[in-house]
């Protein structure tokens, strides 16, 4: 076995899906470390796409058993920008947006922020439905999660 600098890195692809918004929704996760892969999916009967996008990353990070170097690949600018740009302002304003409205999904943002602190994490945005194999797999899993609650596959 070669000594690869990225051997300990965990790559995670996440996606959320919602059939109607709100409506039946699902989240999907592909975790990969070296040659090892794990898939996860789930859903809720009445939710939004943004909640499913957030829940996908939360469930992925909860699946890690120890501190890891993680790259999260997401097609959700909402999740990526929320974590890398908007979060400090929300916290400074007491979980209010710039126009003084309550931050939507604050419960999930707070849970995600706590999980992110447990790892060395970076974010990689990928264009959805553009042929990225990890993203395509996460999308299939998210649709499986939504289908459990009556959401039709697209």
N, C-alpha and C positions, 0 to 999 in steps of 0.2 A: 504494500500500500504506500503510495507516495505521500509525502508530507505537504498537503495543500493548505495555504494560508486561509482559505475560505471553508476548510473542512468543518469547522464548528458553526458556520453561518447557517441560519435557518431562513429560507425564502418562503414567504407566505403570499399567496394570491387570494384575494377576497372579492366577493361580489354579493350584491343584494338584488332582489327582484320583487316586484309587487304587481299584482294583477288587479288593476284599479289602484288609485292612489288617493285615499286609503282603500285597502282591500286585502285579500289573502296575500301574504308575502313570505319570502324565503331568503335565507342567507346560505352561502357556500364558501368553503375554505379548502385550499390545497396547501399543505405544509410539505416542504421538501428540505431535507438535510442530507447532502451527499446523495447516496443511492436510495435513501429511505424516503417514503412518501406516506402521508396520511391524509385522508379526506374527512370532512365534517360537513353536515348540513342540518338545517332545522328551519322552523318558520313559525308564523303566528297567523291566526285566522283573520285578524283585522289590524292592519298596521300600515306603515308608509315605507316607500322605497328608502328614504334617508335613514329610518330606524334600522332597516335590514342591512344597509351598508355599514352602519356603526356596529351592529350586533355581530356581523361577520368578523370584524377585526377583534372585537372583545372575545368572542369564542375561540378564535385562533390563539390569542395570547394566553387565555386560560388553559389551553391544552399543553402549553410548555411547562415542563416539570422543574426547570432550573433557569437561572439567568442565562440569556443567550444574546448573541449578536444577531439581530433580525433585520431583514429587509422586507417591508410590506409593499407588495405590488397591488395597487388599486386603480380602478378606472373611475373612482369617485373623487371628483375635485372637492366635493362637499367635505368628505372625510379628510383628505390630504390638506386642504387649505385650513379647515377647522383646526387641525392639530398643529400646523406649522405657521399659520398666520393669525387666525382669529382668536384662539384660546387666551393669549395673554390679556387682550382687551376685554374679553368677556369676564375674566376673573377680576380684573381691575375695577370693572363697573358692577361687580356683584352679580354676575351672570345675567347682565342685560346687554342687548345689542347696542350698536352705535346710536340707533334712534330710540333708545330707552325702552325697548320691548323685551320681554323675557326670552332668553335663548331657548329655541325649540330643542327638545331632546337633551336638556341639560343633565338629566339623570344618566344617560348613556355617555355623554361627553365626560362627565366626572368619573365614571367607572373606567372608561378608556384611558383617561389621563393617569389614573392610579396604576393601571396595568403597564402602560408604556414606561413609567418610571422604574419598573422592575427589570428592564432590559436595556441593552444598547441598540437603539432602534433608528432606522432611517426609512424614509418614504420614497417610493418610486411610482410615479403616475404612469399608467399605461392606457393607451386608447382602447376603449371597449369595442368588442366585435370587430377587431382589426387583425385577427389571426395570432395573437399572443397565446401560445398553448396553455399556459397557466391560467390566464384570464378566461379563456374559453371553457376550461374545466371548471373553474369556480362558478361561472355563469350556469353551466349545466347543473351543478350541485344546488345553486340558489333556486333554480327552477324546480328541482326535485323537492326542495323544502317547501316552496309555494304550493306545489301540486298536492301535498299532504292535506292542505286546507281548502282544496277546491279551486286553486289557481290553475288555469290551463297553461300548458307549455306553449311558448311562442314559437 
